Amino acid sequence: MENNNKLGLVVGLFPEQYKVVNPRLNKPVCYQNSKNGEVIGSMLLQQLDTVKIEKNREITYFCPNNIAILLSVNSKSIKQAQFLYKDVFQNPAVKFEINKIEGDKNTFLNKISSKVCDYIEYIQTAIVFGYSALETFANLSIPKKYTYEIQNKSKGIKEIYDKTSIERWLNLKTKFQYILKEIYRTNKPESQNWWGCLSNLEKYRNDIIHQKTINSTSFYKTYFNKTIFPICESPIAVIKFFYEAHAKNNSTNPIWPWLVDEKNYFPVNTKYDSRRFEVIGNMYEGIKN
């Protein structure tokens, strides 16, 4: 346990020994102690938390990664939508022309309408959770004391935004284009292949969240274009872009989620101090009271 009352479990000594079991969890932090440039001590500490279910019952678990949870919902919804798109809507064996349907046409319409509603749910879930993952990633990336300045020429004043103001008042594309570009020292985000998909993701998300005419469902029709899938998948591409730039600068951050099929870097703390930690138990004997 750290002096800040955070509870953790030592899950290994070196990063190469660690096996990713669940990509939705926070990465362990690698604490290292060095002498004359040589590592003389190392441990992987994975944060734990507890939640009370009943009066005398609680669950202890490894802490989930906020961004990874949102990306997981996004990914699962995309897969469900893609399966339905290929299995039903693109399937030549499935006939949609109502004048060619034999039997009860009302039953047919209800059945296919149900499939359409399922598909819309999957796509909208992917859009909203994918966008939320990017918002969470952007906001968590901003250091506490970071400020962003804008020269307002029309008013002749300089506007200064602190972290809270940035999170609240600036849109997501502005955060990526100017703020995260500076924080992670990247190339221009707007020149990347995924930028157009990000713009559409933001538009589609706003169409869902800020619906003004409740009876208007015409924007659903865009979901039936195959280009919807790379749009829904764009959050991973965006995060990978900043992730790769961050890793090249030999930097790591505890907020980073595991990224499948990528070289995963561990957050490393090279200022290990044993006085900051207290051993309060183990896996076999439990936690001391």
HUWO-V499731 format. One record per residue. N is the residue number from 1. RES is the residue in one letter. PSI is psi in whole degrees, 0 to 359 (* if undefined). NEAR is the number of other C-alpha atoms within 12 Angstrom. Layout:
# HUWO-V499731
n=N res=RES psi=PSI near=NEAR
n=N res=RES psi=PSI near=NEAR
This chain:
# HUWO-V499731
n=1 res=M psi=135 near=25
n=2 res=E psi=162 near=21
n=3 res=N psi=341 near=15
n=4 res=N psi=15 near=11
n=5 res=N psi=14 near=15
n=6 res=K psi=135 near=21
n=7 res=L psi=135 near=26
n=8 res=G psi=163 near=35
n=9 res=L psi=131 near=33
n=10 res=V psi=114 near=29
n=11 res=V psi=7 near=28
n=12 res=G psi=180 near=21
n=13 res=L psi=321 near=23
n=14 res=F psi=149 near=25
n=15 res=P psi=322 near=27
n=16 res=E psi=345 near=17
n=17 res=Q psi=348 near=15
n=18 res=Y psi=134 near=23
n=19 res=K psi=127 near=16
n=20 res=V psi=116 near=24
n=21 res=V psi=319 near=13
n=22 res=N psi=111 near=20
n=23 res=P psi=357 near=27
n=24 res=R psi=355 near=26
n=25 res=L psi=158 near=30
n=26 res=N psi=149 near=33
n=27 res=K psi=147 near=41
n=28 res=P psi=152 near=42
n=29 res=V psi=132 near=33
n=30 res=C psi=110 near=35
n=31 res=Y psi=127 near=31
n=32 res=Q psi=146 near=27
n=33 res=N psi=125 near=21
n=34 res=S psi=154 near=16
n=35 res=K psi=123 near=12
n=36 res=N psi=38 near=7
n=37 res=G psi=3 near=10
n=38 res=E psi=134 near=11
n=39 res=V psi=120 near=19
n=40 res=I psi=354 near=16
n=41 res=G psi=142 near=22
n=42 res=S psi=145 near=28
n=43 res=M psi=150 near=32
n=44 res=L psi=118 near=29
n=45 res=L psi=118 near=35
n=46 res=Q psi=127 near=34
n=47 res=Q psi=140 near=28
n=48 res=L psi=159 near=26
n=49 res=D psi=167 near=21
n=50 res=T psi=151 near=17
n=51 res=V psi=136 near=15
n=52 res=K psi=128 near=12
n=53 res=I psi=312 near=10
n=54 res=E psi=183 near=8
n=55 res=K psi=315 near=8
n=56 res=N psi=28 near=8
n=57 res=R psi=127 near=10
n=58 res=E psi=158 near=12
n=59 res=I psi=132 near=15
n=60 res=T psi=135 near=20
n=61 res=Y psi=157 near=18
n=62 res=F psi=141 near=27
n=63 res=C psi=129 near=30
n=64 res=P psi=157 near=28
n=65 res=N psi=122 near=30
n=66 res=N psi=314 near=29
n=67 res=I psi=318 near=37
n=68 res=A psi=322 near=34
n=69 res=I psi=314 near=28
n=70 res=L psi=319 near=32
n=71 res=L psi=326 near=42
n=72 res=S psi=316 near=32
n=73 res=V psi=317 near=30
n=74 res=N psi=311 near=35
n=75 res=S psi=316 near=32
n=76 res=K psi=320 near=23
n=77 res=S psi=322 near=30
n=78 res=I psi=315 near=37
n=79 res=K psi=319 near=23
n=80 res=Q psi=318 near=26
n=81 res=A psi=317 near=35
n=82 res=Q psi=320 near=31
n=83 res=F psi=315 near=21
n=84 res=L psi=321 near=26
n=85 res=Y psi=314 near=28
n=86 res=K psi=320 near=18
n=87 res=D psi=331 near=17
n=88 res=V psi=298 near=24
n=89 res=F psi=328 near=23
n=90 res=Q psi=358 near=17
n=91 res=N psi=115 near=13
n=92 res=P psi=342 near=12
n=93 res=A psi=343 near=10
n=94 res=V psi=119 near=18
n=95 res=K psi=135 near=17
n=96 res=F psi=343 near=21
n=97 res=E psi=114 near=13
n=98 res=I psi=331 near=17
n=99 res=N psi=347 near=13
n=100 res=K psi=358 near=12
n=101 res=I psi=128 near=16
n=102 res=E psi=145 near=13
n=103 res=G psi=200 near=11
n=104 res=D psi=109 near=13
n=105 res=K psi=329 near=17
n=106 res=N psi=319 near=14
n=107 res=T psi=318 near=14
n=108 res=F psi=313 near=21
n=109 res=L psi=320 near=19
n=110 res=N psi=321 near=14
n=111 res=K psi=312 near=17
n=112 res=I psi=327 near=23
n=113 res=S psi=325 near=18
n=114 res=S psi=319 near=16
n=115 res=K psi=319 near=22
n=116 res=V psi=316 near=24
n=117 res=C psi=319 near=21
n=118 res=D psi=315 near=23
n=119 res=Y psi=315 near=32
n=120 res=I psi=319 near=30
n=121 res=E psi=313 near=24
n=122 res=Y psi=314 near=34
n=123 res=I psi=315 near=45
n=124 res=Q psi=324 near=36
n=125 res=T psi=317 near=33
n=126 res=A psi=318 near=41
n=127 res=I psi=308 near=45
n=128 res=V psi=316 near=34
n=129 res=F psi=327 near=39
n=130 res=G psi=316 near=44
n=131 res=Y psi=319 near=42
n=132 res=S psi=324 near=31
n=133 res=A psi=318 near=38
n=134 res=L psi=320 near=43
n=135 res=E psi=316 near=36
n=136 res=T psi=314 near=28
n=137 res=F psi=313 near=36
n=138 res=A psi=313 near=38
n=139 res=N psi=321 near=33
n=140 res=L psi=339 near=26
n=141 res=S psi=340 near=33
n=142 res=I psi=119 near=31
n=143 res=P psi=154 near=22
n=144 res=K psi=322 near=16
n=145 res=K psi=12 near=13
n=146 res=Y psi=142 near=22
n=147 res=T psi=150 near=23
n=148 res=Y psi=129 near=28
n=149 res=E psi=137 near=18
n=150 res=I psi=130 near=20
n=151 res=Q psi=108 near=13
n=152 res=N psi=97 near=11
n=153 res=K psi=325 near=9
n=154 res=S psi=326 near=9
n=155 res=K psi=348 near=9
n=156 res=G psi=31 near=9
n=157 res=I psi=163 near=11
n=158 res=K psi=123 near=13
n=159 res=E psi=132 near=17
n=160 res=I psi=124 near=18
n=161 res=Y psi=129 near=23
n=162 res=D psi=182 near=22
n=163 res=K psi=314 near=24
n=164 res=T psi=318 near=19
n=165 res=S psi=321 near=21
n=166 res=I psi=312 near=34
n=167 res=E psi=322 near=29
n=168 res=R psi=321 near=15
n=169 res=W psi=340 near=17
n=170 res=L psi=139 near=25
n=171 res=N psi=168 near=23
n=172 res=L psi=318 near=34
n=173 res=K psi=324 near=32
n=174 res=T psi=319 near=27
n=175 res=K psi=316 near=34
n=176 res=F psi=315 near=38
n=177 res=Q psi=327 near=28
n=178 res=Y psi=314 near=27
n=179 res=I psi=306 near=34
n=180 res=L psi=331 near=37
n=181 res=K psi=319 near=27
n=182 res=E psi=317 near=24
n=183 res=I psi=315 near=27
n=184 res=Y psi=359 near=33
n=185 res=R psi=60 near=23
n=186 res=T psi=174 near=27
n=187 res=N psi=178 near=20
n=188 res=K psi=118 near=23
n=189 res=P psi=324 near=32
n=190 res=E psi=349 near=22
n=191 res=S psi=359 near=16
n=192 res=Q psi=156 near=21
n=193 res=N psi=332 near=17
n=194 res=W psi=355 near=26
n=195 res=W psi=318 near=27
n=196 res=G psi=321 near=24
n=197 res=C psi=320 near=30
n=198 res=L psi=319 near=38
n=199 res=S psi=317 near=30
n=200 res=N psi=322 near=27
n=201 res=L psi=316 near=41
n=202 res=E psi=317 near=32
n=203 res=K psi=313 near=25
n=204 res=Y psi=323 near=31
n=205 res=R psi=316 near=31
n=206 res=N psi=325 near=21
n=207 res=D psi=324 near=23
n=208 res=I psi=312 near=28
n=209 res=I psi=326 near=19
n=210 res=H psi=50 near=12
n=211 res=Q psi=128 near=17
n=212 res=K psi=324 near=11
n=213 res=T psi=100 near=12
n=214 res=I psi=333 near=12
n=215 res=N psi=353 near=9
n=216 res=S psi=120 near=12
n=217 res=T psi=16 near=16
n=218 res=S psi=332 near=14
n=219 res=F psi=345 near=21
n=220 res=Y psi=330 near=24
n=221 res=K psi=333 near=17
n=222 res=T psi=338 near=21
n=223 res=Y psi=343 near=32
n=224 res=F psi=7 near=24
n=225 res=N psi=135 near=17
n=226 res=K psi=341 near=19
n=227 res=T psi=349 near=18
n=228 res=I psi=331 near=31
n=229 res=F psi=313 near=33
n=230 res=P psi=333 near=30
n=231 res=I psi=314 near=37
n=232 res=C psi=331 near=47
n=233 res=E psi=354 near=38
n=234 res=S psi=331 near=36
n=235 res=P psi=320 near=46
n=236 res=I psi=317 near=38
n=237 res=A psi=320 near=28
n=238 res=V psi=311 near=43
n=239 res=I psi=321 near=38
n=240 res=K psi=323 near=30
n=241 res=F psi=311 near=31
n=242 res=F psi=325 near=36
n=243 res=Y psi=313 near=37
n=244 res=E psi=320 near=26
n=245 res=A psi=321 near=24
n=246 res=H psi=317 near=27
n=247 res=A psi=323 near=24
n=248 res=K psi=333 near=16
n=249 res=N psi=14 near=16
n=250 res=N psi=36 near=15
n=251 res=S psi=149 near=22
n=252 res=T psi=162 near=28
n=253 res=N psi=132 near=30
n=254 res=P psi=342 near=31
n=255 res=I psi=342 near=32
n=256 res=W psi=130 near=41
n=257 res=P psi=163 near=40
n=258 res=W psi=138 near=36
n=259 res=L psi=118 near=31
n=260 res=V psi=139 near=19
n=261 res=D psi=23 near=10
n=262 res=E psi=159 near=16
n=263 res=K psi=117 near=17
n=264 res=N psi=127 near=27
n=265 res=Y psi=145 near=31
n=266 res=F psi=143 near=36
n=267 res=P psi=127 near=30
n=268 res=V psi=132 near=26
n=269 res=N psi=109 near=24
n=270 res=T psi=6 near=23
n=271 res=K psi=50 near=17
n=272 res=Y psi=131 near=24
n=273 res=D psi=114 near=18
n=274 res=S psi=337 near=17
n=275 res=R psi=344 near=12
n=276 res=R psi=353 near=15
n=277 res=F psi=153 near=20
n=278 res=E psi=129 near=21
n=279 res=V psi=120 near=22
n=280 res=I psi=10 near=20
n=281 res=G psi=188 near=16
n=282 res=N psi=177 near=16
n=283 res=M psi=336 near=14
n=284 res=Y psi=325 near=7
n=285 res=E psi=351 near=9
n=286 res=G psi=187 near=12
n=287 res=I psi=134 near=16
n=288 res=K psi=146 near=12
n=289 res=N psi=* near=7
